[in-house]
């Protein structure tokens, strides 16, 4: 198995609000950057999306060292996921797991890999984490610059003629 290092980050402007995610993948001297965004999302969803997209970019099983500044993602995948699955996607507080759709997706895309999950402090000067933050913020900025869609105007209601209903 080849080894790859993945750094991820996600963020939001408002929570919910426009959000962005980013990934930096390193395999030897090769570097690949990915990013994207959603117009109405949450920070946690963007953190999860970053991890998902990092694994989706791998064409075959790898040994992966993944760095995230999200305790939510790291603890979710390493501590909580097995129990959530066993309990039918219900938390210990007997509530539905938030973002279950993305947790299921992350579970599926990580299955073929051997993974070491690492947490690192965000905004602490790590170059790949800082680059992810920059890319995610650029996605948020691009979403904020897009003009809002024009509201749909409703058509005037026409009076119904009784003879047409017979």
mmCIF file of the C-alpha atoms, coordinates in Angstrom:
data_MODEL
# 
_entry.id   MODEL 
# 
loop_
_atom_site.group_PDB 
_atom_site.id 
_atom_site.type_symbol 
_atom_site.label_atom_id 
_atom_site.label_alt_id 
_atom_site.label_comp_id 
_atom_site.label_asym_id 
_atom_site.label_entity_id 
_atom_site.label_seq_id 
_atom_site.pdbx_PDB_ins_code 
_atom_site.Cartn_x 
_atom_site.Cartn_y 
_atom_site.Cartn_z 
_atom_site.occupancy 
_atom_site.B_iso_or_equiv 
_atom_site.pdbx_formal_charge 
_atom_site.auth_seq_id 
_atom_site.auth_comp_id 
_atom_site.auth_asym_id 
_atom_site.auth_atom_id 
_atom_site.pdbx_PDB_model_num 
ATOM 1   C CA . UNK A 1 1   ? 0.000   0.000  0.000   1.00 0.00 ? 1   UNK A CA 1 
ATOM 2   C CA . UNK A 1 2   ? 1.186   3.482  -0.813  1.00 0.00 ? 2   UNK A CA 1 
ATOM 3   C CA . UNK A 1 3   ? 1.222   6.125  1.883   1.00 0.00 ? 3   UNK A CA 1 
ATOM 4   C CA . UNK A 1 4   ? -0.545  9.469  1.562   1.00 0.00 ? 4   UNK A CA 1 
ATOM 5   C CA . UNK A 1 5   ? -0.975  12.365 3.953   1.00 0.00 ? 5   UNK A CA 1 
ATOM 6   C CA . UNK A 1 6   ? -4.241  14.301 3.954   1.00 0.00 ? 6   UNK A CA 1 
ATOM 7   C CA . UNK A 1 7   ? -4.935  17.638 5.626   1.00 0.00 ? 7   UNK A CA 1 
ATOM 8   C CA . UNK A 1 8   ? -8.525  18.867 5.795   1.00 0.00 ? 8   UNK A CA 1 
ATOM 9   C CA . UNK A 1 9   ? -10.448 21.913 6.897   1.00 0.00 ? 9   UNK A CA 1 
ATOM 10  C CA . UNK A 1 10  ? -13.960 23.229 6.643   1.00 0.00 ? 10  UNK A CA 1 
ATOM 11  C CA . UNK A 1 11  ? -15.655 26.391 7.726   1.00 0.00 ? 11  UNK A CA 1 
ATOM 12  C CA . UNK A 1 12  ? -18.758 28.496 7.525   1.00 0.00 ? 12  UNK A CA 1 
ATOM 13  C CA . UNK A 1 13  ? -19.708 32.157 7.509   1.00 0.00 ? 13  UNK A CA 1 
ATOM 14  C CA . UNK A 1 14  ? -22.592 32.007 9.904   1.00 0.00 ? 14  UNK A CA 1 
ATOM 15  C CA . UNK A 1 15  ? -23.676 28.645 11.182  1.00 0.00 ? 15  UNK A CA 1 
ATOM 16  C CA . UNK A 1 16  ? -25.620 27.846 9.074   1.00 0.00 ? 16  UNK A CA 1 
ATOM 17  C CA . UNK A 1 17  ? -24.428 29.937 6.189   1.00 0.00 ? 17  UNK A CA 1 
ATOM 18  C CA . UNK A 1 18  ? -22.203 29.696 3.132   1.00 0.00 ? 18  UNK A CA 1 
ATOM 19  C CA . UNK A 1 19  ? -19.490 27.149 3.768   1.00 0.00 ? 19  UNK A CA 1 
ATOM 20  C CA . UNK A 1 20  ? -16.276 25.899 2.262   1.00 0.00 ? 20  UNK A CA 1 
ATOM 21  C CA . UNK A 1 21  ? -14.093 22.829 2.596   1.00 0.00 ? 21  UNK A CA 1 
ATOM 22  C CA . UNK A 1 22  ? -10.570 22.050 1.457   1.00 0.00 ? 22  UNK A CA 1 
ATOM 23  C CA . UNK A 1 23  ? -8.072  19.211 1.266   1.00 0.00 ? 23  UNK A CA 1 
ATOM 24  C CA . UNK A 1 24  ? -4.320  19.006 0.703   1.00 0.00 ? 24  UNK A CA 1 
ATOM 25  C CA . UNK A 1 25  ? -3.119  15.526 -0.291  1.00 0.00 ? 25  UNK A CA 1 
ATOM 26  C CA . UNK A 1 26  ? 0.591   14.667 -0.261  1.00 0.00 ? 26  UNK A CA 1 
ATOM 27  C CA . UNK A 1 27  ? 2.149   11.569 -1.783  1.00 0.00 ? 27  UNK A CA 1 
ATOM 28  C CA . UNK A 1 28  ? 5.908   11.908 -1.854  1.00 0.00 ? 28  UNK A CA 1 
ATOM 29  C CA . UNK A 1 29  ? 6.669   15.059 -3.839  1.00 0.00 ? 29  UNK A CA 1 
ATOM 30  C CA . UNK A 1 30  ? 3.200   15.177 -5.366  1.00 0.00 ? 30  UNK A CA 1 
ATOM 31  C CA . UNK A 1 31  ? 0.652   17.599 -3.934  1.00 0.00 ? 31  UNK A CA 1 
ATOM 32  C CA . UNK A 1 32  ? -3.010  17.873 -4.846  1.00 0.00 ? 32  UNK A CA 1 
ATOM 33  C CA . UNK A 1 33  ? -5.420  20.506 -3.555  1.00 0.00 ? 33  UNK A CA 1 
ATOM 34  C CA . UNK A 1 34  ? -9.201  20.190 -3.621  1.00 0.00 ? 34  UNK A CA 1 
ATOM 35  C CA . UNK A 1 35  ? -11.886 22.567 -2.416  1.00 0.00 ? 35  UNK A CA 1 
ATOM 36  C CA . UNK A 1 36  ? -15.575 23.261 -2.733  1.00 0.00 ? 36  UNK A CA 1 
ATOM 37  C CA . UNK A 1 37  ? -18.471 24.833 -0.960  1.00 0.00 ? 37  UNK A CA 1 
ATOM 38  C CA . UNK A 1 38  ? -22.180 24.929 -0.309  1.00 0.00 ? 38  UNK A CA 1 
ATOM 39  C CA . UNK A 1 39  ? -24.419 27.987 -0.082  1.00 0.00 ? 39  UNK A CA 1 
ATOM 40  C CA . UNK A 1 40  ? -26.259 26.978 3.111   1.00 0.00 ? 40  UNK A CA 1 
ATOM 41  C CA . UNK A 1 41  ? -24.512 24.574 5.455   1.00 0.00 ? 41  UNK A CA 1 
ATOM 42  C CA . UNK A 1 42  ? -22.807 24.220 8.833   1.00 0.00 ? 42  UNK A CA 1 
ATOM 43  C CA . UNK A 1 43  ? -19.208 24.144 9.979   1.00 0.00 ? 43  UNK A CA 1 
ATOM 44  C CA . UNK A 1 44  ? -19.433 20.482 10.999  1.00 0.00 ? 44  UNK A CA 1 
ATOM 45  C CA . UNK A 1 45  ? -20.834 19.476 7.618   1.00 0.00 ? 45  UNK A CA 1 
ATOM 46  C CA . UNK A 1 46  ? -17.961 21.224 5.867   1.00 0.00 ? 46  UNK A CA 1 
ATOM 47  C CA . UNK A 1 47  ? -15.391 19.527 8.123   1.00 0.00 ? 47  UNK A CA 1 
ATOM 48  C CA . UNK A 1 48  ? -16.954 16.160 7.272   1.00 0.00 ? 48  UNK A CA 1 
ATOM 49  C CA . UNK A 1 49  ? -17.168 16.986 3.562   1.00 0.00 ? 49  UNK A CA 1 
ATOM 50  C CA . UNK A 1 50  ? -13.451 17.827 3.503   1.00 0.00 ? 50  UNK A CA 1 
ATOM 51  C CA . UNK A 1 51  ? -12.546 14.427 4.945   1.00 0.00 ? 51  UNK A CA 1 
ATOM 52  C CA . UNK A 1 52  ? -14.920 12.632 2.568   1.00 0.00 ? 52  UNK A CA 1 
ATOM 53  C CA . UNK A 1 53  ? -13.517 14.388 -0.492  1.00 0.00 ? 53  UNK A CA 1 
ATOM 54  C CA . UNK A 1 54  ? -9.953  13.668 0.599   1.00 0.00 ? 54  UNK A CA 1 
ATOM 55  C CA . UNK A 1 55  ? -10.662 9.942  0.662   1.00 0.00 ? 55  UNK A CA 1 
ATOM 56  C CA . UNK A 1 56  ? -12.719 10.071 -2.541  1.00 0.00 ? 56  UNK A CA 1 
ATOM 57  C CA . UNK A 1 57  ? -9.653  11.439 -4.327  1.00 0.00 ? 57  UNK A CA 1 
ATOM 58  C CA . UNK A 1 58  ? -7.705  8.236  -3.643  1.00 0.00 ? 58  UNK A CA 1 
ATOM 59  C CA . UNK A 1 59  ? -7.976  5.826  -6.587  1.00 0.00 ? 59  UNK A CA 1 
ATOM 60  C CA . UNK A 1 60  ? -6.986  2.736  -4.588  1.00 0.00 ? 60  UNK A CA 1 
ATOM 61  C CA . UNK A 1 61  ? -6.496  1.650  -0.969  1.00 0.00 ? 61  UNK A CA 1 
ATOM 62  C CA . UNK A 1 62  ? -3.735  3.586  0.791   1.00 0.00 ? 62  UNK A CA 1 
ATOM 63  C CA . UNK A 1 63  ? -2.103  3.923  4.169   1.00 0.00 ? 63  UNK A CA 1 
ATOM 64  C CA . UNK A 1 64  ? -3.452  7.326  5.168   1.00 0.00 ? 64  UNK A CA 1 
ATOM 65  C CA . UNK A 1 65  ? -2.337  9.744  7.818   1.00 0.00 ? 65  UNK A CA 1 
ATOM 66  C CA . UNK A 1 66  ? -5.107  12.319 8.004   1.00 0.00 ? 66  UNK A CA 1 
ATOM 67  C CA . UNK A 1 67  ? -4.910  15.580 9.910   1.00 0.00 ? 67  UNK A CA 1 
ATOM 68  C CA . UNK A 1 68  ? -8.009  17.493 10.943  1.00 0.00 ? 68  UNK A CA 1 
ATOM 69  C CA . UNK A 1 69  ? -8.482  20.440 13.267  1.00 0.00 ? 69  UNK A CA 1 
ATOM 70  C CA . UNK A 1 70  ? -12.001 19.177 14.013  1.00 0.00 ? 70  UNK A CA 1 
ATOM 71  C CA . UNK A 1 71  ? -12.409 17.248 17.263  1.00 0.00 ? 71  UNK A CA 1 
ATOM 72  C CA . UNK A 1 72  ? -15.947 16.502 16.034  1.00 0.00 ? 72  UNK A CA 1 
ATOM 73  C CA . UNK A 1 73  ? -14.625 14.620 12.986  1.00 0.00 ? 73  UNK A CA 1 
ATOM 74  C CA . UNK A 1 74  ? -11.771 12.856 14.775  1.00 0.00 ? 74  UNK A CA 1 
ATOM 75  C CA . UNK A 1 75  ? -13.836 11.734 17.766  1.00 0.00 ? 75  UNK A CA 1 
ATOM 76  C CA . UNK A 1 76  ? -16.824 10.900 15.599  1.00 0.00 ? 76  UNK A CA 1 
ATOM 77  C CA . UNK A 1 77  ? -14.897 8.532  13.365  1.00 0.00 ? 77  UNK A CA 1 
ATOM 78  C CA . UNK A 1 78  ? -12.613 7.033  16.042  1.00 0.00 ? 78  UNK A CA 1 
ATOM 79  C CA . UNK A 1 79  ? -14.897 6.915  19.114  1.00 0.00 ? 79  UNK A CA 1 
ATOM 80  C CA . UNK A 1 80  ? -18.581 7.275  18.256  1.00 0.00 ? 80  UNK A CA 1 
ATOM 81  C CA . UNK A 1 81  ? -19.185 5.776  14.806  1.00 0.00 ? 81  UNK A CA 1 
ATOM 82  C CA . UNK A 1 82  ? -19.195 2.107  15.805  1.00 0.00 ? 82  UNK A CA 1 
ATOM 83  C CA . UNK A 1 83  ? -21.780 2.740  18.543  1.00 0.00 ? 83  UNK A CA 1 
ATOM 84  C CA . UNK A 1 84  ? -23.946 4.902  16.268  1.00 0.00 ? 84  UNK A CA 1 
ATOM 85  C CA . UNK A 1 85  ? -24.069 2.129  13.684  1.00 0.00 ? 85  UNK A CA 1 
ATOM 86  C CA . UNK A 1 86  ? -24.817 -0.514 16.317  1.00 0.00 ? 86  UNK A CA 1 
ATOM 87  C CA . UNK A 1 87  ? -27.610 1.664  17.778  1.00 0.00 ? 87  UNK A CA 1 
ATOM 88  C CA . UNK A 1 88  ? -29.278 2.419  14.441  1.00 0.00 ? 88  UNK A CA 1 
ATOM 89  C CA . UNK A 1 89  ? -27.809 5.935  14.136  1.00 0.00 ? 89  UNK A CA 1 
ATOM 90  C CA . UNK A 1 90  ? -29.115 7.017  17.536  1.00 0.00 ? 90  UNK A CA 1 
ATOM 91  C CA . UNK A 1 91  ? -26.862 8.759  20.073  1.00 0.00 ? 91  UNK A CA 1 
ATOM 92  C CA . UNK A 1 92  ? -26.453 7.768  23.716  1.00 0.00 ? 92  UNK A CA 1 
ATOM 93  C CA . UNK A 1 93  ? -28.854 10.648 24.464  1.00 0.00 ? 93  UNK A CA 1 
ATOM 94  C CA . UNK A 1 94  ? -31.415 8.773  22.310  1.00 0.00 ? 94  UNK A CA 1 
ATOM 95  C CA . UNK A 1 95  ? -31.394 11.440 19.602  1.00 0.00 ? 95  UNK A CA 1 
ATOM 96  C CA . UNK A 1 96  ? -30.793 10.926 15.875  1.00 0.00 ? 96  UNK A CA 1 
ATOM 97  C CA . UNK A 1 97  ? -27.136 11.384 14.941  1.00 0.00 ? 97  UNK A CA 1 
ATOM 98  C CA . UNK A 1 98  ? -26.622 14.803 13.382  1.00 0.00 ? 98  UNK A CA 1 
ATOM 99  C CA . UNK A 1 99  ? -25.162 14.696 9.881   1.00 0.00 ? 99  UNK A CA 1 
ATOM 100 C CA . UNK A 1 100 ? -25.772 10.947 9.664   1.00 0.00 ? 100 UNK A CA 1 
ATOM 101 C CA . UNK A 1 101 ? -25.786 11.144 5.869   1.00 0.00 ? 101 UNK A CA 1 
ATOM 102 C CA . UNK A 1 102 ? -22.207 12.423 5.856   1.00 0.00 ? 102 UNK A CA 1 
ATOM 103 C CA . UNK A 1 103 ? -21.060 10.051 8.603   1.00 0.00 ? 103 UNK A CA 1 
ATOM 104 C CA . UNK A 1 104 ? -22.349 7.136  6.517   1.00 0.00 ? 104 UNK A CA 1 
ATOM 105 C CA . UNK A 1 105 ? -20.532 8.487  3.491   1.00 0.00 ? 105 UNK A CA 1 
ATOM 106 C CA . UNK A 1 106 ? -17.299 8.961  5.453   1.00 0.00 ? 106 UNK A CA 1 
ATOM 107 C CA . UNK A 1 107 ? -17.592 5.423  6.829   1.00 0.00 ? 107 UNK A CA 1 
ATOM 108 C CA . UNK A 1 108 ? -17.964 4.040  3.302   1.00 0.00 ? 108 UNK A CA 1 
ATOM 109 C CA . UNK A 1 109 ? -15.080 5.972  1.707   1.00 0.00 ? 109 UNK A CA 1 
ATOM 110 C CA . UNK A 1 110 ? -12.654 5.155  4.526   1.00 0.00 ? 110 UNK A CA 1 
ATOM 111 C CA . UNK A 1 111 ? -13.370 1.407  4.555   1.00 0.00 ? 111 UNK A CA 1 
ATOM 112 C CA . UNK A 1 112 ? -10.679 0.291  2.075   1.00 0.00 ? 112 UNK A CA 1 
ATOM 113 C CA . UNK A 1 113 ? -7.858  2.266  3.706   1.00 0.00 ? 113 UNK A CA 1 
ATOM 114 C CA . UNK A 1 114 ? -5.540  1.842  6.688   1.00 0.00 ? 114 UNK A CA 1 
ATOM 115 C CA . UNK A 1 115 ? -5.917  5.119  8.540   1.00 0.00 ? 115 UNK A CA 1 
ATOM 116 C CA . UNK A 1 116 ? -4.228  7.045  11.330  1.00 0.00 ? 116 UNK A CA 1 
ATOM 117 C CA . UNK A 1 117 ? -6.459  9.944  12.411  1.00 0.00 ? 117 UNK A CA 1 
ATOM 118 C CA . UNK A 1 118 ? -4.594  12.931 13.822  1.00 0.00 ? 118 UNK A CA 1 
ATOM 119 C CA . UNK A 1 119 ? -5.946  16.082 15.414  1.00 0.00 ? 119 UNK A CA 1 
ATOM 120 C CA . UNK A 1 120 ? -3.976  19.291 15.114  1.00 0.00 ? 120 UNK A CA 1 
ATOM 121 C CA . UNK A 1 121 ? -4.710  22.720 16.433  1.00 0.00 ? 121 UNK A CA 1 
ATOM 122 C CA . UNK A 1 122 ? -6.112  24.975 13.732  1.00 0.00 ? 122 UNK A CA 1 
ATOM 123 C CA . UNK A 1 123 ? -4.552  28.353 12.969  1.00 0.00 ? 123 UNK A CA 1 
ATOM 124 C CA . UNK A 1 124 ? -1.329  27.266 14.642  1.00 0.00 ? 124 UNK A CA 1 
ATOM 125 C CA . UNK A 1 125 ? 0.971   27.778 11.674  1.00 0.00 ? 125 UNK A CA 1 
ATOM 126 C CA . UNK A 1 126 ? 1.012   24.290 10.131  1.00 0.00 ? 126 UNK A CA 1 
ATOM 127 C CA . UNK A 1 127 ? 1.482   25.024 6.403   1.00 0.00 ? 127 UNK A CA 1 
ATOM 128 C CA . UNK A 1 128 ? -0.956  22.426 5.019   1.00 0.00 ? 128 UNK A CA 1 
ATOM 129 C CA . UNK A 1 129 ? -3.639  23.261 7.583   1.00 0.00 ? 129 UNK A CA 1 
ATOM 130 C CA . UNK A 1 130 ? -3.203  26.966 6.846   1.00 0.00 ? 130 UNK A CA 1 
ATOM 131 C CA . UNK A 1 131 ? -3.480  26.254 3.118   1.00 0.00 ? 131 UNK A CA 1 
ATOM 132 C CA . UNK A 1 132 ? -6.699  24.303 3.682   1.00 0.00 ? 132 UNK A CA 1 
ATOM 133 C CA . UNK A 1 133 ? -8.087  27.197 5.695   1.00 0.00 ? 133 UNK A CA 1 
ATOM 134 C CA . UNK A 1 134 ? -7.166  29.615 2.894   1.00 0.00 ? 134 UNK A CA 1 
ATOM 135 C CA . UNK A 1 135 ? -8.830  27.446 0.235   1.00 0.00 ? 135 UNK A CA 1 
ATOM 136 C CA . UNK A 1 136 ? -11.989 26.934 2.314   1.00 0.00 ? 136 UNK A CA 1 
ATOM 137 C CA . UNK A 1 137 ? -12.255 30.667 2.999   1.00 0.00 ? 137 UNK A CA 1 
ATOM 138 C CA . UNK A 1 138 ? -11.884 31.382 -0.722  1.00 0.00 ? 138 UNK A CA 1 
ATOM 139 C CA . UNK A 1 139 ? -14.846 29.094 -1.396  1.00 0.00 ? 139 UNK A CA 1 
ATOM 140 C CA . UNK A 1 140 ? -16.921 30.923 1.217   1.00 0.00 ? 140 UNK A CA 1 
ATOM 141 C CA . UNK A 1 141 ? -15.970 34.283 -0.272  1.00 0.00 ? 141 UNK A CA 1 
ATOM 142 C CA . UNK A 1 142 ? -16.922 33.109 -3.760  1.00 0.00 ? 142 UNK A CA 1 
ATOM 143 C CA . UNK A 1 143 ? -20.311 31.961 -2.494  1.00 0.00 ? 143 UNK A CA 1 
ATOM 144 C CA . UNK A 1 144 ? -20.908 35.268 -0.731  1.00 0.00 ? 144 UNK A CA 1 
ATOM 145 C CA . UNK A 1 145 ? -20.093 37.205 -3.921  1.00 0.00 ? 145 UNK A CA 1 
ATOM 146 C CA . UNK A 1 146 ? -22.658 35.325 -5.999  1.00 0.00 ? 146 UNK A CA 1 
ATOM 147 C CA . UNK A 1 147 ? -25.839 37.272 -6.477  1.00 0.00 ? 147 UNK A CA 1 
ATOM 148 C CA . UNK A 1 148 ? -28.788 35.824 -4.644  1.00 0.00 ? 148 UNK A CA 1 
ATOM 149 C CA . UNK A 1 149 ? -31.315 34.201 -6.945  1.00 0.00 ? 149 UNK A CA 1 
ATOM 150 C CA . UNK A 1 150 ? -34.185 36.473 -7.851  1.00 0.00 ? 150 UNK A CA 1 
ATOM 151 C CA . UNK A 1 151 ? -37.320 35.689 -5.879  1.00 0.00 ? 151 UNK A CA 1 
ATOM 152 C CA . UNK A 1 152 ? -39.993 33.879 -7.791  1.00 0.00 ? 152 UNK A CA 1 
ATOM 153 C CA . UNK A 1 153 ? -42.941 36.155 -8.353  1.00 0.00 ? 153 UNK A CA 1 
ATOM 154 C CA . UNK A 1 154 ? -46.266 34.501 -7.946  1.00 0.00 ? 154 UNK A CA 1 
ATOM 155 C CA . UNK A 1 155 ? -48.707 34.869 -10.773 1.00 0.00 ? 155 UNK A CA 1 
ATOM 156 C CA . UNK A 1 156 ? -51.898 36.770 -10.050 1.00 0.00 ? 156 UNK A CA 1 
ATOM 157 C CA . UNK A 1 157 ? -54.785 34.544 -9.111  1.00 0.00 ? 157 UNK A CA 1 
ATOM 158 C CA . UNK A 1 158 ? -57.506 34.607 -11.700 1.00 0.00 ? 158 UNK A CA 1 
ATOM 159 C CA . UNK A 1 159 ? -61.121 34.282 -10.653 1.00 0.00 ? 159 UNK A CA 1 
ATOM 160 C CA . UNK A 1 160 ? -62.494 30.836 -11.384 1.00 0.00 ? 160 UNK A CA 1 
ATOM 161 C CA . UNK A 1 161 ? -65.578 30.781 -13.522 1.00 0.00 ? 161 UNK A CA 1 
ATOM 162 C CA . UNK A 1 162 ? -68.050 28.330 -12.103 1.00 0.00 ? 162 UNK A CA 1 
ATOM 163 C CA . UNK A 1 163 ? -69.156 27.085 -15.525 1.00 0.00 ? 163 UNK A CA 1 
ATOM 164 C CA . UNK A 1 164 ? -65.628 25.879 -16.289 1.00 0.00 ? 164 UNK A CA 1 
ATOM 165 C CA . UNK A 1 165 ? -65.689 23.602 -13.273 1.00 0.00 ? 165 UNK A CA 1 
ATOM 166 C CA . UNK A 1 166 ? -68.812 21.708 -14.359 1.00 0.00 ? 166 UNK A CA 1 
# 
